[in-house]
């Protein structure tokens, strides 16, 4: 049995629909919407930075094997 949307597409449609309803019923205005989107984008960017720098630090200090390094093996032991 087929549907109109996949689960991901349905979620995106639901977000757009709820946004339109919020604007229609004036529970959110465009200034609040733009501020919320800006805050969310900044928070996502800010939270992704430590993870990226930690991964590069681990590679630099040899704490995790570099996948491009042919000398590392699956067991993690030196031969």
C-alpha positions as CSV (number, residue, x, y, z in Angstrom):
1,X,0.0,0.0,0.0
2,X,1.5,3.3,-1.0
3,X,1.2,6.7,0.6
4,X,1.4,10.3,-0.6
5,X,4.7,11.1,1.3
6,X,7.6,9.2,2.8
7,X,8.0,9.7,6.5
8,X,10.6,12.4,6.1
9,X,8.6,14.3,3.5
10,X,5.5,14.0,5.7
11,X,7.5,15.6,8.6
12,X,8.6,18.4,6.4
13,X,5.0,19.0,5.2
14,X,3.8,19.0,8.9
15,X,6.4,21.6,9.8
16,X,5.4,23.9,7.0
17,X,1.7,23.4,7.7
18,X,2.2,24.2,11.4
19,X,4.3,27.3,10.5
20,X,1.5,28.5,8.2
21,X,-1.1,28.0,10.9
22,X,1.0,29.8,13.4
23,X,1.3,32.8,11.1
24,X,-2.4,32.7,10.2
25,X,-3.5,32.6,13.9
26,X,-0.8,35.2,14.8
27,X,0.8,33.1,17.5
28,X,4.1,33.9,15.9
29,X,5.1,36.9,13.8
30,X,7.8,37.1,11.1
31,X,10.2,38.9,13.4
32,X,9.9,36.0,16.0
33,X,10.2,33.4,13.2
34,X,13.4,35.0,11.8
35,X,14.9,35.3,15.3
36,X,14.1,31.7,16.1
37,X,15.6,30.4,12.8
38,X,18.7,32.6,13.4
39,X,19.1,31.3,17.0
40,X,18.7,27.7,15.9
41,X,21.2,28.0,13.1
42,X,23.7,29.6,15.5
43,X,23.2,27.0,18.2
44,X,23.6,24.2,15.6
45,X,26.8,25.7,14.4
46,X,28.2,26.4,17.9
47,X,27.5,22.8,19.1
48,X,29.1,21.3,16.0
49,X,32.4,23.1,16.5
50,X,33.7,21.2,19.6
51,X,33.0,17.8,18.1
52,X,34.9,18.7,14.9
53,X,37.9,20.1,16.7
54,X,38.0,17.1,19.1
55,X,38.0,14.7,16.2
56,X,40.9,16.6,14.6
57,X,42.8,16.8,17.9
58,X,42.4,13.0,18.4
59,X,43.8,12.4,14.9
60,X,46.7,14.8,15.5
61,X,47.7,13.1,18.8
62,X,47.3,9.6,17.5
63,X,44.4,8.8,19.9
64,X,42.4,7.3,17.1
65,X,43.7,5.7,13.9
66,X,43.5,7.7,10.7
67,X,41.3,5.7,8.2
68,X,43.5,6.8,5.4
69,X,46.6,5.3,7.1
70,X,47.3,1.9,5.6
71,X,49.5,1.0,8.6
72,X,46.6,0.8,11.0
73,X,44.8,-2.5,11.4
74,X,41.3,-3.5,12.6
75,X,42.5,-4.9,16.0
76,X,44.3,-1.6,16.9
77,X,47.5,-3.4,17.9
78,X,50.9,-2.8,16.3
79,X,52.5,-5.7,14.4
